[in-house]
Amino acid sequence: MDKIRAMITGIQGYVPEYRLTNKELETLVETNDEWITSRTGIKERRILKGENQGTSVLGAEAVKGLLEKTNTDPLDVDLIICATVTPDMPFPATANIIADKVGAKNSYSFDISAACSGFLYALQMGSQFIQTGSHKKVIVIGADKMSSIIDYKDRTTCILFGDGAGAVMLEPTTEELGVMDAILKSDGSGAPYLHMKAGGSRKPATHQTVEAREHFAYQEGSTVFKFAVTNMADVSAEVMERNNLSGDDVAWLVPHQANKRIIDATANRMGVGPEKVMMNIENYGNTTAGTIPLCLWDYESQLKKGDNLILAAFGGGFTWGSVYLKWGYDPK
Ligand SMILES: CC(C)(COP(=O)(O)OP(=O)(O)OC[C@H]1O[C@@H](n2cnc3c(N)ncnc32)[C@H](O)[C@@H]1OP(=O)(O)O)[C@@H](O)C(=O)NCCC(=O)NCCS
């Protein structure tokens, strides 16, 4: 019997309208456009404004567009997986809320927490559900409203993050296309360097935790930077070697968008030229689980059937990984 693989049959992103520029950040913290641009490559990020607007708003907009684009009846969707570290609330899962918003009444749904590697974890998991033959239409979402956990008084983090979401449709194929291989890793000893101190079961919210600004993302930037470069490049090289791929065989590297310098260093170590590296960090900053699907969405018109893509991510946890994907369709 032919091997079943999971192929991406559609991609859609969503970013909110409001643009938080480097110029505006200059009015909030002691920083400047030149420093941010040269150290990170970021010019602006999108911010979801308004009362009661959570990550599900971003995810649902992406999924609505995806259903329309792929001509899919929401009732035909089997499963929705949402990768996020900024769920609307601790429970229910944001994926449940998104499924309800888009009318996916026959789908079950759940969230995955793997920070910036979340989309790759969810993609691999969704792919396994397709490969077993038990599921026919799986939607994988990467969505984060990072502005809800960012301290706009902390210049080392507030310049980096933005809000956004992307969603893909996974369907079975027996062609040599789709998710070909994946290596995913995690190491919880990295937690001290990138985490949110309060608001979980260990340290529930109190007046003190709010006063101490412990409900915001905390990061030791330079430590995370070093781990990100080494691990993203190593795991991508491992996937490439395992599949006999050289830099020349790779059509696109799709790296998590955390810092342009991390992306450049990773591509360099992998022997992939800058013309083959997807990059949109300038426009959106780091949208955590959103970056990789937002990149695929922005570059969709340049992707051709059979293109070899190496997806790579690193994030809080630490979590990291790389997915080898053969793109499934020509520009429509
Ligand atoms: C955060 C990050 C951009 C900082 O860049 P860096 O080159 O490591 O800078 P450093 O933290 O060493 O700080 C250098 C100097 O710039 C200052 N600085 C920090 N943020 C600044 C800002 N927004 N504007 C101006 N100066 C700033 C620091 O205070 C420091 O000053 P000092 O030398 O007087 O102490 C970088 O470390 C990074 O991108 N880290 C990884 C981020 C990441 O990948 N996170 C998510 C994982 S998915």
The ligand as an SDF file (V2000), in Angstrom:
LIG
                    3D

 48 50  0  0  0  0  0  0  0  0999 V2000
   17.2320   40.9010   22.9330 C   0  0  0  0  0  0  0  0  0  0  0  0
   18.3670   41.1010   21.9520 C   0  0  0  0  0  0  0  0  0  0  0  0
   17.8800   41.8140   20.7040 C   0  0  0  0  0  0  0  0  0  0  0  0
   19.4160   41.9940   22.6120 C   0  0  0  0  0  0  0  0  0  0  0  0
   20.5080   42.1530   21.7410 O   0  0  0  0  0  0  0  0  0  0  0  0
   22.0070   41.9640   22.2690 P   0  0  0  0  0  0  0  0  0  0  0  0
   22.8910   42.2880   21.1450 O   0  0  0  0  0  0  0  0  0  0  0  0
   22.0810   40.6020   22.8940 O   0  0  0  0  0  0  0  0  0  0  0  0
   22.0800   43.1020   23.3260 O   0  0  0  0  0  0  0  0  0  0  0  0
   22.4570   42.9790   24.8740 P   0  0  0  0  0  0  0  0  0  0  0  0
   21.3300   42.3450   25.6190 O   0  0  0  0  0  0  0  0  0  0  0  0
   23.8210   42.3840   24.9950 O   0  0  0  0  0  0  0  0  0  0  0  0
   22.5170   44.4950   25.2410 O   0  0  0  0  0  0  0  0  0  0  0  0
   23.4760   45.3920   24.6600 C   0  0  0  0  0  0  0  0  0  0  0  0
   23.2450   46.7910   25.2010 C   0  0  0  0  0  0  0  0  0  0  0  0
   22.0600   47.3350   24.5790 O   0  0  0  0  0  0  0  0  0  0  0  0
   21.1660   47.7970   25.5750 C   0  0  0  0  0  0  0  0  0  0  0  0
   19.8000   47.6180   25.0990 N   0  0  0  0  0  0  0  0  0  0  0  0
   18.9710   46.5570   25.2950 C   0  0  0  0  0  0  0  0  0  0  0  0
   17.8000   46.7650   24.6910 N   0  0  0  0  0  0  0  0  0  0  0  0
   17.8740   47.9860   24.1110 C   0  0  0  0  0  0  0  0  0  0  0  0
   16.9760   48.7470   23.3490 C   0  0  0  0  0  0  0  0  0  0  0  0
   15.7410   48.3220   23.0520 N   0  0  0  0  0  0  0  0  0  0  0  0
   17.3840   49.9380   22.8630 N   0  0  0  0  0  0  0  0  0  0  0  0
   18.6210   50.4170   23.1480 C   0  0  0  0  0  0  0  0  0  0  0  0
   19.5250   49.7330   23.8810 N   0  0  0  0  0  0  0  0  0  0  0  0
   19.1430   48.5360   24.3630 C   0  0  0  0  0  0  0  0  0  0  0  0
   21.4670   46.9460   26.7820 C   0  0  0  0  0  0  0  0  0  0  0  0
   21.0330   47.5870   27.9540 O   0  0  0  0  0  0  0  0  0  0  0  0
   22.9640   46.8250   26.6980 C   0  0  0  0  0  0  0  0  0  0  0  0
   23.5450   47.9960   27.2050 O   0  0  0  0  0  0  0  0  0  0  0  0
   24.8880   47.9300   28.0980 P   0  0  0  0  0  0  0  0  0  0  0  0
   25.9250   47.3490   27.1850 O   0  0  0  0  0  0  0  0  0  0  0  0
   25.1180   49.3680   28.4440 O   0  0  0  0  0  0  0  0  0  0  0  0
   24.5620   47.0420   29.2360 O   0  0  0  0  0  0  0  0  0  0  0  0
   19.0370   39.7550   21.5910 C   0  0  0  0  0  0  0  0  0  0  0  0
   19.7160   39.2510   22.6870 O   0  0  0  0  0  0  0  0  0  0  0  0
   18.0790   38.7170   21.1130 C   0  0  0  0  0  0  0  0  0  0  0  0
   17.4920   38.8540   20.0490 O   0  0  0  0  0  0  0  0  0  0  0  0
   17.9500   37.6020   21.8570 N   0  0  0  0  0  0  0  0  0  0  0  0
   17.1740   36.4480   21.4910 C   0  0  0  0  0  0  0  0  0  0  0  0
   15.7540   36.7960   21.3070 C   0  0  0  0  0  0  0  0  0  0  0  0
   14.9470   35.6090   20.9780 C   0  0  0  0  0  0  0  0  0  0  0  0
   15.2760   34.8730   20.0970 O   0  0  0  0  0  0  0  0  0  0  0  0
   13.8690   35.4660   21.7180 N   0  0  0  0  0  0  0  0  0  0  0  0
   12.8320   34.5780   21.5070 C   0  0  0  0  0  0  0  0  0  0  0  0
   13.2580   33.2020   21.4170 C   0  0  0  0  0  0  0  0  0  0  0  0
   12.2120   32.5330   20.3420 S   0  0  0  0  0  0  0  0  0  0  0  0
  1  2  1  0
  2  3  1  0
  2  4  1  0
  2 36  1  0
  4  5  1  0
  5  6  1  0
  6  7  2  0
  6  8  1  0
  6  9  1  0
  9 10  1  0
 10 11  2  0
 10 12  1  0
 10 13  1  0
 13 14  1  0
 14 15  1  0
 15 16  1  0
 15 30  1  0
 16 17  1  0
 17 18  1  0
 17 28  1  0
 18 19  1  0
 18 27  1  0
 19 20  2  0
 20 21  1  0
 21 22  1  0
 21 27  2  0
 22 23  1  0
 22 24  2  0
 24 25  1  0
 25 26  2  0
 26 27  1  0
 28 29  1  0
 28 30  1  0
 30 31  1  0
 31 32  1  0
 32 33  2  0
 32 34  1  0
 32 35  1  0
 36 37  1  0
 36 38  1  0
 38 39  2  0
 38 40  1  0
 40 41  1  0
 41 42  1  0
 42 43  1  0
 43 44  2  0
 43 45  1  0
 45 46  1  0
 46 47  1  0
 47 48  1  0
M  END
$$$$
